[in-house]
Amino acid sequence: MCGIVGAIGSRNIVPVLTEGLKRLEYRGYDSCGVAVLKDGALQRARSTSRVAELQEQVQADGLGANLGIAHTRWATHGAPAVHNAHPHFSHGPGAEAPNTKPGHIALVHNGIIENHEELRAELQALGYLFLSQTDTEVIAHLVDHLYEGDLFAAVKAATLRLTGAYAIAVFCAHEPQRVVGARHGSPLVMGVGGVDAGERFLASDAMALAGVTDQIVYLEEGDVVDLQPGRHWIEQAQAGEGGAVAHVRISEAQRPVRTVTAHSGAVELGPYRHYMQKEIFEQPRAIADTLEGVEAITPTLFGTQAEQVFSQIDRVLILACGTSYYSGSTAKYWLESIAKIPCNVEIASEYRYRDSVPDARTLVVTISQSGETADTIAALKHARSLGMEHTLTICNVATSAMVRECKLAYVTRAGVEIGVASTKAFTTQLAGLFLLTLTLAKLRGHLNAEAEASYLKQLRHLPAALQAVLALEPQVVAWAEAFARKDNALFLGRGLHYPIGLEGALKLKEISYIHAEAYPAGELKHGPLALVTAEMPVVVVAPNDVLLEKLKSNMQEVKARGGELYVCADGDTHIHAEPGIHVIRMPEHYGALSPILHVVPLQLLAYHTACAKGTDVDKPRNLAKSVTVE
């Protein structure tokens, strides 16, 4: 979602700011901007176009300085418009629209301020002028109101008034050698050094600083950081006696500088048209990398404390959102059928707000590509507040908040995923969840040596099996031409392939904007069959499993109503192409691991349908890659 980059040094840092924004473009945004302190005055450029256009505007305006902040905005409060784009300036008492001069404060913000209406009314009564509909402008005015010659003190005081989630970067016209940052509920990192050791940086993601510095400090909840040339310090908000909150100086040992190799978002596309296509075809390598070094099923795959933690659990609770929720839904079938352990899967944003029945002997598993998903982190904290301390995450970013929050972790190695619609992150999550299933099964006495060896052999063969599925792309392209002319689609699956149908429907709606739903095939006659006509393509996931004959009956129900069937079928299912039935033959049946293969044609279908429609595949409208607000 929104991205922050800030910098202070001795050179012109505007190119650093705009290049940092380009590396964050994959997260999704609808406006962008940069602000600097030049000749003692606040100056900025903002755009509702791409960062490339902002760079042209910056160059045309001659915007350059040794201190500045920049932002990509994904709209929450207020429409995507220039006046709502960040950075925001304060406009204190006495300012008049429309030609008001900026005040002293420039600020960018990720997150949502829940008490912004109350603060807005208070500040308006004091004479502050609001030029946007954003909650962010409230923070800029609040810092201005509290400013008494010390920006760090003003930001600390302001954070005590804010309710909600935020990561902010601020500078003041009166202090030309200072940038201040703060975070609560939204990620923020600091970079140390660059062209010279005195440079300091702020970013919402270490990737924004790739190629600038690899020396990263991960800020924690309640941290406020003061950046000046050649030095920085951090204070953290801590509750004292009687509920009073004070900021306490944090030592360097508590927030160490780490060497982080962040790959640039500007990865070469090579022969591919879009990052999504590239990432679909990277799945064999991503799976191989994720499984590298797995020679046996052992708890240590998940951390040194894993065996102790796993011995104290009787059930599993999976918390996730979006695509990650569907990987968790697939894992539920594995965990209950192979490991024989009860498993619940909850949408993270729903779980944290409902009354549930906690059990201290539950393994709480969070799943997230970025490891910064706000709803999932909040749900994890809620579960822990209920006394469920056994936590594990399946995550693609080793340095993320999710990994730091959980006792145990399995870090997938999908590599940087730039396309908003997740593909290789999903299949590598499934690989990690399958390893968790086998580990719990072995510890619970449900996995003998022969079965373990068989599963490991199948896992090692997965990259080759995926390569064979990717070779089916030309057949999927033919399907996509038909789908591009439709307004709706229905996906059907049974058993552990039902979540794969859900994921296929999500992919299609995300990037092609075609309305799509998924149902367990047995539910057809309980309502969805009323939607079936010749204009409603019906995609069927048809592995050769125990539910195959039931699934064939469901397909006949569709055909009898004039529906057009598009079937991804295993070779030995005896499902053949005929009028009204289009078949793509999967190379082989893969047993319990079949979902990892069957999802690939659905990814390709969504991708090529979107291409045929001419949509923005990698940056679909209204969506963001890393959802860091509730």
C-alpha positions as CSV (number, residue, x, y, z in Angstrom):
1,M,0.0,0.0,0.0
2,C,1.3,3.5,0.8
3,G,5.0,3.9,0.7
4,I,7.3,6.3,2.6
5,V,10.9,7.4,1.7
6,G,12.8,10.1,3.7
7,A,16.4,11.1,3.6
8,I,18.9,13.6,5.0
9,G,22.5,14.0,3.9
10,S,25.0,16.4,2.3
11,R,24.0,15.8,-1.3
12,N,20.9,16.3,-3.4
13,I,18.7,13.5,-2.1
14,V,15.7,14.0,-4.4
15,P,16.9,11.3,-6.8
16,V,17.2,8.9,-3.9
17,L,13.6,9.8,-2.9
18,T,12.0,9.3,-6.3
19,E,14.0,6.1,-7.0
20,G,12.9,4.8,-3.7
21,L,9.3,5.5,-4.7
22,K,9.8,3.6,-7.9
23,R,11.0,0.5,-6.0
24,L,7.7,0.7,-4.0
25,E,5.4,1.0,-7.0
26,Y,4.6,-2.7,-6.8
27,R,2.7,-2.1,-3.6
28,G,0.0,-0.2,-5.4
29,Y,-0.8,3.5,-5.3
30,D,-3.0,6.2,-6.9
31,S,-0.9,9.3,-6.2
32,C,2.6,10.3,-5.3
33,G,4.7,13.2,-4.2
34,V,7.9,14.6,-2.8
35,A,8.7,17.5,-0.5
36,V,12.0,19.2,0.3
37,L,13.4,22.1,2.3
38,K,15.0,24.4,-0.2
39,D,16.3,27.9,0.7
40,G,14.5,27.7,4.0
41,A,11.1,27.1,2.5
42,L,8.9,24.0,2.0
43,Q,8.6,23.0,-1.6
44,R,6.8,20.0,-3.1
45,A,5.6,18.2,-6.3
46,R,2.6,15.9,-6.4
47,S,0.9,13.8,-9.0
48,T,-1.9,11.4,-9.6
49,S,0.1,9.7,-12.3
50,R,3.0,7.4,-12.1
51,V,6.3,8.1,-10.3
52,A,8.0,8.6,-13.7
53,E,5.7,11.6,-14.3
54,L,6.6,12.9,-10.8
55,Q,10.3,12.6,-11.7
56,E,9.7,14.7,-14.8
57,Q,7.8,17.3,-12.7
58,V,10.6,17.4,-10.1
59,Q,13.2,17.9,-12.8
60,A,11.2,20.7,-14.5
61,D,10.7,22.5,-11.2
62,G,14.4,22.2,-10.3
63,L,13.5,20.5,-7.0
64,G,16.6,19.6,-5.1
65,A,17.8,19.6,-1.5
66,N,19.8,17.6,1.1
67,L,16.6,16.9,3.1
68,G,13.2,15.6,2.0
69,I,10.4,13.1,2.2
70,A,8.4,11.3,-0.4
71,H,5.2,9.1,-0.6
72,T,3.0,6.9,-2.7
73,R,-0.6,7.0,-1.6
74,W,-3.3,4.4,-1.8
75,A,-6.5,6.4,-1.1
76,T,-8.5,5.8,2.1
77,H,-9.7,9.2,3.3
78,G,-10.5,11.4,0.3
79,A,-10.5,10.6,-3.5
80,P,-7.3,10.1,-5.5
81,A,-6.6,13.7,-6.3
82,V,-3.6,16.1,-6.1
83,H,-4.9,18.0,-3.1
84,N,-5.2,14.7,-1.2
85,A,-1.7,13.5,-2.2
86,H,1.2,13.5,0.3
87,P,3.3,15.2,1.4
88,H,1.0,17.5,3.4
89,F,2.0,20.9,4.8
90,S,0.6,22.6,7.9
91,H,-1.4,25.7,7.4
92,G,-1.6,27.5,10.7
93,P,-3.9,30.1,12.1
94,G,-4.3,33.1,9.8
95,A,-3.8,31.1,6.6
96,E,-6.3,31.8,3.8
97,A,-7.3,29.7,0.8
98,P,-6.7,29.3,-2.0
99,N,-3.3,31.0,-2.2
100,T,-2.2,30.1,1.3
101,K,1.5,29.9,2.0
102,P,2.6,26.6,3.6
103,G,3.3,26.6,7.3
104,H,6.4,25.0,8.9
105,I,5.7,21.3,8.9
106,A,5.9,18.8,6.0
107,L,4.6,15.2,6.7
108,V,3.9,11.9,5.0
109,H,1.9,9.1,6.6
110,N,0.9,5.5,6.2
111,G,-2.0,4.1,8.1
112,I,-5.3,5.4,9.4
113,I,-5.9,7.8,12.2
114,E,-9.2,6.8,13.8
115,N,-9.7,10.0,15.9
116,H,-9.0,12.3,13.0
117,E,-12.5,13.9,13.0
118,E,-12.2,14.9,16.7
119,L,-8.7,16.3,16.1
120,R,-9.8,18.1,12.9
121,A,-12.6,19.9,14.8
122,E,-10.2,20.9,17.6
123,L,-7.6,22.3,15.1
124,Q,-10.1,24.1,13.0
125,A,-11.3,25.8,16.2
126,L,-7.7,27.0,16.6
127,G,-7.7,28.5,13.2
128,Y,-5.9,25.7,11.1
129,L,-6.9,25.5,7.5
130,F,-7.6,22.1,6.0
131,L,-7.0,21.8,2.2
132,S,-7.6,18.0,1.9
133,Q,-10.0,15.3,3.0
134,T,-7.3,13.2,4.5
135,D,-6.7,12.1,8.0
136,T,-3.0,12.8,7.4
137,E,-3.3,16.5,7.2
138,V,-4.6,16.4,10.8
139,I,-1.2,15.1,12.0
140,A,0.7,17.8,10.1
141,H,-1.4,20.5,11.8
142,L,-1.2,18.8,15.2
143,V,2.6,18.7,15.0
144,D,2.6,22.4,14.0
145,H,0.3,23.2,16.9
146,L,2.6,21.4,19.4
147,Y,5.9,22.8,17.9
148,E,7.9,24.9,20.3
149,G,11.3,24.9,18.7
150,D,12.0,21.1,18.9
151,L,10.5,18.9,16.2
152,F,11.4,15.7,18.0
153,A,9.5,16.8,21.1
154,A,6.5,18.0,19.0
155,V,6.2,14.6,17.2
156,K,6.5,12.7,20.4
157,A,3.7,14.8,21.9
158,A,1.6,14.4,18.8
159,T,1.8,10.6,18.8
160,L,0.3,10.6,22.3
161,R,-2.8,12.2,20.8
162,L,-3.2,9.8,17.9
163,T,-5.5,6.8,17.9
164,G,-5.1,4.2,15.1
165,A,-2.1,3.1,12.9
166,Y,0.6,5.2,11.6
167,A,4.1,5.4,10.2
168,I,5.2,9.1,9.6
169,A,8.1,11.0,8.4
170,V,8.3,14.8,9.2
171,F,10.5,17.8,8.7
172,C,10.3,21.4,9.8
173,A,11.3,24.6,8.0
174,H,12.9,25.9,11.2
175,E,15.2,22.8,11.5
176,P,17.1,22.3,8.2
177,Q,19.2,19.4,9.6
178,R,16.5,17.1,11.0
179,V,13.9,14.5,9.9
180,V,11.8,12.7,12.5
181,G,9.9,9.4,12.1
182,A,7.5,7.5,14.2
183,R,5.6,4.3,13.9
184,H,2.6,2.5,15.6
185,G,0.9,-0.3,13.7
186,S,2.5,0.4,10.4
187,P,6.1,-0.6,9.4
188,L,9.0,1.8,9.2
189,V,12.7,1.2,8.9
190,M,15.7,3.4,9.1
191,G,18.8,3.2,6.8
192,V,22.2,4.2,8.0
193,G,25.0,5.4,5.6
194,G,24.9,5.7,1.9
195,V,27.3,7.7,-0.3
196,D,28.8,8.8,3.0
197,A,28.4,7.5,6.6
198,G,26.5,10.6,7.7
199,E,23.4,9.9,5.6
200,R,20.2,8.7,7.2
201,F,17.1,7.4,5.6
202,L,13.5,6.4,6.5
203,A,11.3,4.0,4.5
204,S,8.2,1.9,4.9
205,D,10.1,-1.1,3.3
206,A,13.8,-1.8,3.2
207,M,13.4,-2.4,-0.6
208,A,13.0,1.3,-1.1
209,L,16.6,1.7,0.0
210,A,18.0,-1.1,-2.2
211,G,21.2,0.2,-3.9
212,V,21.4,3.1,-1.4
213,T,22.3,1.3,1.9
214,D,22.1,-2.2,3.2
215,Q,22.4,-1.0,6.9
216,I,18.9,-1.2,8.3
217,V,17.3,-0.6,11.7
218,Y,13.9,-2.1,12.2
219,L,11.8,0.3,14.3
220,E,9.4,-1.2,16.8
221,E,5.9,-0.2,18.0
222,G,5.9,3.2,19.7
223,D,9.4,4.2,18.4
224,V,10.1,7.8,17.5
225,V,13.4,8.3,15.7
226,D,15.4,11.5,15.3
227,L,17.6,11.7,12.2
228,Q,20.4,14.2,11.8
229,P,23.6,14.1,9.6
230,G,25.9,11.5,11.1
231,R,23.7,10.6,14.0
232,H,20.3,9.3,15.1
233,W,18.6,8.3,18.3
234,I,15.4,6.4,19.1
235,E,12.9,6.8,21.9
236,Q,9.9,4.5,22.6
237,A,6.6,5.3,24.1
238,Q,6.1,3.2,27.3
239,A,3.3,3.1,29.8
240,G,4.2,4.2,33.3
241,E,2.4,4.3,36.6
242,G,-1.2,5.3,36.5
243,G,-1.3,4.8,32.8
244,A,0.8,7.8,31.9
245,V,2.9,7.4,28.8
246,A,6.5,8.5,28.6
247,H,9.2,8.2,25.9
248,V,12.3,6.4,26.9
249,R,15.6,6.4,25.1
250,I,16.4,3.1,23.4
251,S,20.0,1.9,23.2
252,E,21.7,0.8,20.0
253,A,21.7,-2.8,21.3
254,Q,17.9,-2.7,21.5
255,R,17.6,-1.5,17.9
256,P,20.7,-2.9,16.2
257,V,21.8,-2.1,12.7
258,R,21.4,-5.1,10.5
259,T,22.8,-5.9,7.1
260,V,19.9,-6.5,4.8
261,T,20.1,-7.4,1.1
262,A,17.0,-6.0,-0.3
263,H,16.4,-6.7,-4.0
264,S,15.3,-3.8,-6.1
265,G,11.7,-3.7,-7.2
266,A,12.9,-2.8,-10.7
267,V,13.7,-6.4,-11.5
268,E,14.2,-7.0,-15.2
269,L,11.2,-8.5,-17.0
270,G,13.3,-10.4,-19.5
271,P,11.1,-12.1,-22.1
272,Y,7.9,-11.6,-20.1
273,R,5.1,-9.0,-20.7
274,H,4.3,-8.5,-17.1
275,Y,5.7,-9.3,-13.7
276,M,2.7,-11.5,-13.0
277,Q,3.6,-13.7,-15.9
278,K,7.2,-13.7,-14.9
279,E,6.3,-14.7,-11.4
280,I,4.0,-17.5,-12.6
281,F,6.9,-19.0,-14.5
282,E,9.3,-18.5,-11.6
283,Q,7.3,-21.0,-9.5
284,P,9.4,-24.1,-10.2
285,R,12.5,-22.2,-9.0
286,A,10.6,-20.6,-6.1
287,I,9.4,-24.0,-4.9
288,A,12.9,-25.5,-5.3
289,D,14.4,-22.7,-3.3
290,T,11.8,-22.9,-0.6
291,L,12.4,-26.6,-0.2
292,E,16.2,-26.4,-0.5
293,G,17.9,-28.3,2.4
294,V,14.8,-30.2,3.4
295,E,16.4,-33.7,3.6
296,A,14.1,-35.0,6.4
297,I,10.9,-34.0,8.2
298,T,12.0,-32.4,11.5
299,P,10.7,-29.8,13.8
300,T,13.9,-27.8,13.4
301,L,12.6,-26.7,10.0
302,F,10.5,-24.2,11.9
303,G,13.0,-23.1,14.6
304,T,15.0,-24.3,17.5
305,Q,12.0,-24.1,19.9
306,A,9.7,-26.0,17.5
307,E,9.8,-29.4,19.0
308,Q,9.0,-28.0,22.4
309,V,6.2,-25.9,21.1
310,F,4.7,-28.7,18.9
311,S,4.6,-31.0,21.9
312,Q,2.3,-28.6,23.7
313,I,-0.4,-28.2,21.1
314,D,-3.6,-30.1,20.4
315,R,-5.0,-28.0,17.6
316,V,-4.2,-25.4,14.9
317,L,-5.7,-22.0,14.3
318,I,-4.7,-20.3,10.9
319,L,-5.1,-16.6,10.6
320,A,-4.7,-14.9,7.2
321,C,-6.2,-12.6,4.5
322,G,-6.9,-12.9,0.8
323,T,-4.8,-15.4,-1.1
324,S,-3.0,-16.4,2.1
325,Y,-6.4,-17.3,3.6
326,Y,-6.9,-19.7,0.7
327,S,-3.6,-21.3,1.2
328,G,-4.6,-21.8,4.9
329,S,-7.9,-23.2,3.8
330,T,-6.1,-25.8,1.7
331,A,-3.8,-26.7,4.6
332,K,-6.8,-27.4,6.8
333,Y,-7.5,-30.5,4.7
334,W,-3.9,-31.6,4.9
335,L,-3.6,-31.1,8.7
336,E,-6.8,-32.9,9.5
337,S,-6.4,-35.8,7.1
338,I,-2.6,-36.4,7.3
339,A,-1.7,-35.0,10.8
340,K,-5.1,-35.8,12.4
341,I,-5.1,-32.5,14.2
342,P,-8.1,-30.2,14.4
343,C,-7.7,-27.0,12.4
344,N,-9.7,-23.8,12.1
345,V,-9.0,-21.2,9.5
346,E,-10.1,-17.6,10.2
347,I,-10.1,-14.4,8.1
348,A,-7.8,-12.3,10.2
349,S,-9.9,-9.1,10.0
350,E,-13.0,-11.0,11.3
351,Y,-11.3,-13.1,14.0
352,R,-10.0,-10.1,16.0
353,Y,-13.5,-8.6,16.3
354,R,-15.6,-11.6,17.3
355,D,-16.0,-13.6,20.5
356,S,-14.0,-16.8,20.1
357,V,-13.2,-19.7,22.5
358,P,-9.4,-19.5,23.2
359,D,-7.4,-22.6,23.9
360,A,-3.8,-22.3,25.3
361,R,-2.9,-25.6,23.5
362,T,-3.4,-24.1,20.1
363,L,-0.7,-23.4,17.5
364,V,-1.6,-20.1,16.0
365,V,-0.3,-20.0,12.4
366,T,-0.2,-16.7,10.5
367,I,0.4,-16.6,6.7
368,S,1.5,-13.5,4.9
369,Q,3.6,-12.7,1.8
370,S,4.9,-9.5,3.1
371,G,4.8,-10.2,6.9
372,E,3.4,-6.7,7.4
373,T,-0.3,-7.4,6.7
374,A,-2.0,-5.1,9.3
375,D,-5.1,-7.3,9.9
376,T,-3.1,-10.5,10.3
377,I,-0.6,-8.9,12.8
378,A,-3.6,-7.5,14.8
379,A,-5.3,-10.9,14.8
380,L,-2.0,-12.5,16.0
381,K,-1.8,-10.0,18.8
382,H,-5.4,-10.6,19.7
383,A,-4.8,-14.4,19.9
384,R,-1.8,-13.9,22.1
385,S,-3.9,-11.6,24.4
386,L,-6.3,-14.5,24.8
387,G,-3.4,-16.7,26.2
388,M,-2.5,-18.5,23.0
389,E,1.3,-18.0,23.0
390,H,2.3,-20.9,20.6
391,T,2.8,-18.9,17.4
392,L,4.3,-19.7,14.0
393,T,4.3,-17.8,10.7
394,I,4.6,-18.8,7.1
395,C,6.1,-15.7,5.5
396,N,8.2,-14.6,2.5
397,V,10.2,-11.9,4.2
398,A,12.6,-12.9,6.9
399,T,13.0,-9.5,8.4
400,S,9.2,-8.7,8.6
401,A,7.2,-7.8,11.6
402,M,5.4,-11.2,11.4
403,V,8.6,-13.1,11.7
404,R,9.7,-11.0,14.6
405,E,6.3,-11.4,16.4
406,C,6.1,-15.2,16.2
407,K,8.1,-17.8,18.2
408,L,8.5,-20.0,15.1
409,A,8.7,-19.3,11.4
410,Y,9.1,-21.0,8.0
411,V,10.4,-18.4,5.6
412,T,9.5,-19.2,2.0
413,R,12.0,-18.2,-0.6
414,A,9.7,-17.0,-3.4
415,G,11.9,-13.9,-3.9
416,V,10.5,-10.5,-4.6
417,E,6.9,-10.6,-5.8
418,I,6.0,-7.4,-7.6
419,G,2.6,-8.3,-9.2
420,V,-0.3,-7.3,-6.9
421,A,-2.0,-10.6,-7.7
422,S,0.0,-13.2,-5.7
423,T,1.2,-16.3,-7.5
424,K,4.5,-17.7,-6.5
425,A,4.0,-16.6,-2.9
426,F,0.8,-18.7,-2.8
427,T,2.4,-21.9,-4.0
428,T,5.5,-21.5,-1.8
429,Q,3.1,-21.0,1.2
430,L,1.4,-24.3,0.3
431,A,4.9,-25.9,0.3
432,G,5.7,-24.6,3.7
433,L,2.2,-25.6,5.1
434,F,2.7,-29.1,3.7
435,L,6.0,-29.4,5.5
436,L,4.2,-28.3,8.7
437,T,1.6,-30.9,8.1
438,L,4.2,-33.7,7.7
439,T,6.1,-32.5,10.8
440,L,3.0,-32.5,13.0
441,A,1.9,-35.9,11.6
442,K,5.3,-37.4,12.4
443,L,5.4,-36.1,15.9
444,R,1.9,-37.4,16.5
445,G,2.7,-40.9,15.2
446,H,0.8,-40.6,11.9
447,L,3.8,-40.6,9.5
448,N,5.9,-43.7,9.2
449,A,9.3,-43.8,7.5
450,E,7.9,-45.1,4.2
451,A,5.3,-42.4,3.9
452,E,7.8,-39.7,4.8
453,A,10.2,-40.9,2.1
454,S,7.3,-40.9,-0.4
455,Y,6.2,-37.4,0.4
456,L,9.8,-36.1,0.3
457,K,10.2,-37.6,-3.2
458,Q,7.0,-35.9,-4.4
459,L,8.2,-32.6,-3.0
460,R,11.5,-32.9,-4.7
461,H,9.7,-33.6,-8.0
462,L,7.4,-30.6,-7.7
463,P,9.6,-28.2,-9.7
464,A,9.6,-30.6,-12.7
465,A,5.9,-31.2,-12.3
466,L,5.2,-27.5,-12.3
467,Q,7.3,-27.0,-15.4
468,A,5.2,-29.5,-17.2
469,V,2.0,-27.7,-16.2
470,L,3.4,-24.3,-17.4
471,A,3.9,-25.9,-20.8
472,L,0.1,-25.9,-21.1
473,E,0.0,-22.1,-21.4
474,P,-1.0,-22.1,-25.2
475,Q,-4.1,-24.0,-24.3
476,V,-5.0,-21.6,-21.5
477,V,-4.6,-18.7,-23.9
478,A,-7.3,-20.1,-26.1
479,W,-9.6,-20.3,-23.1
480,A,-8.8,-16.7,-22.2
481,E,-10.0,-15.4,-25.5
482,A,-13.5,-16.7,-24.7
483,F,-13.4,-15.5,-21.0
484,A,-12.4,-12.0,-22.0
485,R,-15.9,-11.6,-23.6
486,K,-17.7,-12.6,-20.5
487,D,-18.9,-10.6,-17.5
488,N,-19.2,-13.5,-15.0
489,A,-17.6,-16.8,-14.2
490,L,-18.1,-19.7,-11.8
491,F,-15.4,-21.9,-10.4
492,L,-16.0,-25.4,-8.9
493,G,-13.9,-27.7,-6.8
494,R,-14.4,-30.4,-4.2
495,G,-12.4,-31.3,-1.1
496,L,-9.0,-29.7,-0.9
497,H,-9.4,-28.3,-4.4
498,Y,-12.3,-26.1,-3.4
499,P,-9.9,-23.5,-2.0
500,I,-8.1,-23.7,-5.3
501,G,-11.3,-22.8,-7.0
502,L,-11.6,-19.8,-4.6
503,E,-8.1,-18.7,-5.5
504,G,-8.8,-19.0,-9.2
505,A,-11.9,-16.9,-8.9
506,L,-10.0,-14.3,-6.9
507,K,-7.2,-14.1,-9.5
508,L,-9.7,-13.6,-12.3
509,K,-11.6,-10.8,-10.5
510,E,-8.4,-9.1,-9.3
511,I,-6.8,-8.4,-12.6
512,S,-9.5,-8.9,-15.3
513,Y,-12.4,-7.3,-13.3
514,I,-14.7,-10.1,-14.3
515,H,-17.1,-11.0,-11.6
516,A,-16.2,-14.6,-10.4
517,E,-17.4,-16.8,-7.6
518,A,-16.2,-20.2,-6.4
519,Y,-18.4,-23.0,-4.8
520,P,-17.9,-26.5,-3.6
521,A,-19.3,-28.4,-6.6
522,G,-21.8,-30.2,-4.4
523,E,-23.4,-26.9,-3.5
524,L,-24.5,-26.2,-7.1
525,K,-28.0,-27.4,-6.7
526,H,-28.4,-25.4,-3.5
527,G,-28.5,-22.1,-5.3
528,P,-25.7,-21.3,-7.8
529,L,-27.2,-23.5,-10.5
530,A,-29.7,-20.7,-11.0
531,L,-26.9,-18.6,-12.4
532,V,-25.8,-21.1,-15.1
533,T,-26.4,-20.2,-18.7
534,A,-24.5,-20.3,-21.9
535,E,-23.0,-16.9,-20.9
536,M,-21.6,-18.2,-17.6
537,P,-18.4,-20.1,-18.1
538,V,-17.9,-22.7,-15.4
539,V,-14.3,-23.7,-14.5
540,V,-13.9,-27.1,-12.9
541,V,-10.8,-28.3,-11.0
542,A,-11.0,-32.1,-11.6
543,P,-8.2,-34.2,-10.1
544,N,-8.5,-38.0,-10.0
545,D,-9.4,-38.3,-6.3
546,V,-12.1,-40.0,-4.3
547,L,-14.6,-37.3,-5.2
548,L,-14.1,-37.5,-9.0
549,E,-17.4,-39.4,-9.7
550,K,-19.4,-36.9,-7.6
551,L,-17.7,-34.1,-9.4
552,K,-18.6,-35.6,-12.8
553,S,-22.3,-35.6,-11.7
554,N,-22.0,-31.9,-10.8
555,M,-20.6,-31.2,-14.3
556,Q,-23.5,-33.0,-15.9
557,E,-25.8,-30.7,-13.9
558,V,-24.1,-27.7,-15.5
559,K,-24.2,-29.2,-19.0
560,A,-27.9,-30.0,-18.7
561,R,-28.6,-26.3,-18.2
562,G,-26.6,-25.2,-21.2
563,G,-23.5,-24.2,-19.3
564,E,-20.1,-24.1,-20.9
565,L,-17.5,-26.2,-18.9
566,Y,-13.8,-25.5,-18.8
567,V,-12.1,-28.4,-17.0
568,C,-8.6,-28.8,-15.7
569,A,-8.6,-32.6,-15.5
570,D,-6.0,-35.2,-14.5
571,G,-5.1,-37.5,-17.4
572,D,-6.7,-40.6,-16.0
573,T,-10.1,-39.0,-15.2
574,H,-11.7,-40.1,-18.5
575,I,-13.1,-36.6,-19.0
576,H,-13.1,-35.8,-22.7
577,A,-13.6,-32.7,-24.7
578,E,-17.0,-32.5,-26.5
579,P,-19.4,-29.7,-27.4
580,G,-19.9,-27.6,-24.2
581,I,-16.9,-29.2,-22.5
582,H,-13.3,-27.8,-22.9
583,V,-10.6,-29.9,-21.3
584,I,-7.0,-29.1,-20.4
585,R,-5.2,-32.3,-19.5
586,M,-2.9,-32.1,-16.5
587,P,0.4,-34.0,-17.0
588,E,0.0,-36.2,-13.9
589,H,-2.0,-36.8,-10.8
590,Y,-0.1,-35.6,-7.7
591,G,-2.1,-36.9,-4.8
592,A,-2.2,-34.6,-1.7
593,L,0.1,-32.1,-3.4
594,S,-2.2,-31.7,-6.4
595,P,-3.5,-28.2,-5.4
596,I,0.0,-26.8,-6.0
597,L,-0.2,-28.0,-9.6
598,H,-3.9,-27.3,-10.3
599,V,-3.7,-23.6,-9.3
600,V,-1.2,-22.8,-12.1
601,P,-3.7,-23.1,-15.0
602,L,-6.1,-20.8,-13.1
603,Q,-3.3,-18.3,-12.6
604,L,-2.5,-18.4,-16.3
605,L,-6.2,-18.1,-17.2
606,A,-6.6,-14.9,-15.1
607,Y,-3.4,-13.5,-16.5
608,H,-4.2,-14.1,-20.2
609,T,-7.8,-13.0,-19.8
610,A,-6.6,-9.7,-18.3
611,C,-4.2,-9.3,-21.2
612,A,-7.0,-9.9,-23.7
613,K,-9.0,-7.2,-22.0
614,G,-6.1,-4.8,-21.8
615,T,-6.2,-4.2,-18.0
616,D,-3.2,-3.1,-16.0
617,V,-2.1,-6.6,-14.9
618,D,0.5,-5.8,-12.4
619,K,-1.3,-2.8,-10.8
620,P,-5.0,-3.6,-10.8
621,R,-7.3,-0.7,-9.9
622,N,-8.1,0.0,-6.3
623,L,-5.7,-2.8,-5.0
624,A,-2.4,-2.7,-3.2
625,K,0.3,-5.3,-2.8
626,S,1.1,-5.0,0.9
627,V,-2.1,-4.2,2.9
628,T,-0.8,-2.3,5.8
629,V,-4.0,-0.6,6.9
630,E,-7.2,-2.2,8.3
